[in-house]
Amino acid sequence: MIKVKARGNESIQQMVRRFKKMCEKEGLVKDIKRNSYYEKPSERRRRRARKSFKRATMPGR
């Protein structure tokens, strides 16, 4: 669970911005988008295979 505490004279906008960054860092946004629609198991396997292929072919990234 992500918690954001106010720092001194910090405005609400700054707190929201910090909260969004924390969510992005945790991968929460990506996870929510991935779970927002059903993905067939074959599509999931294909996506993971592409991701591992990219990782194998592009060293140093």
N, C-alpha and C positions, 0 to 999 in steps of 0.2 A: 504494500500500500504506500502510495506516495503522499508525503505530507510536506506542506510548505508553511513555514513560520515567517511572520513579518519581521523584517530587519529594520530596526530604528524608524527612520522617516520614509520607508518604502511605500510607494503608492500601490493601489490595487492592480493597476495595469502592469506594473513591474512584477508583482507577485504572480499574476496570470502568465506572463511571458516566461518566468522562471519555471512555473509548473509545466507549461507546454514543452520546454526544453528537457525537463526531467522525464516526462512521458516519452518523448522521442528517444532519449538516451536509453531508456529501459526497453524500447521496442514495443511499447504498448499500442501506439498508433498503427504500426504495421500488423500487429496481431489482430486488432479490431477489424481492420480492413480485410484481412485474410479470412476471418470468421464471419464476415457480413453476408457471404453467399456460400452455397454448397459447392464444394470442389470434389469431383469424382476422384476415386483413388488412383485411377490411371493417369489423370491430369496431374495429380500430386506427385506421382512417381516421375513423370516426364519433366515437371518443373524442377524437382530435386536433382535429376540427372543432368539437366542443362546447367544448373548452378554448380554442381561438382565438376562438370566439364570445363566451365569457365575458370574455376579455381585452379584446375590442373594445367590449363593452357596459358594462364597469365600469372607466372610466378612474380613475386615481388609486389603484388597488389594487396 
